[in-house]
Amino acid sequence: MTTPDSLLLEAPVNSTPHHDVDQALAYPEPPASPLWHRHGAKARPLTPEQQRRNCELLLLAQHTPRPRSPRTTKTRAEARS
């Protein structure tokens, strides 16, 4: 006769702790490029007036259709000959 205690399966014991590390990476990550670091003075923040103007220009540009280039009178095939 089986008891409920004997039906429980024990998980296998792993000797090494698992830390969700990707073992497929064979080499360490290279150091960051020096070009990624900024040197010198930081840019000054925009004034509220500049921010408002930029917002207006952005909204206008998003809702204005792009100008089409004017068509030439010749087709491409005619221009080649």
Secondary structure, DSSP 4 states (H G I P E B T S, - for coil): ---HHHHPPPPPPPSS------TT--SPPPPPPGGGS--SPPPPPPPHHHHHHHHHHHHHHHHSPPPPPPPPSS-HHHHH-
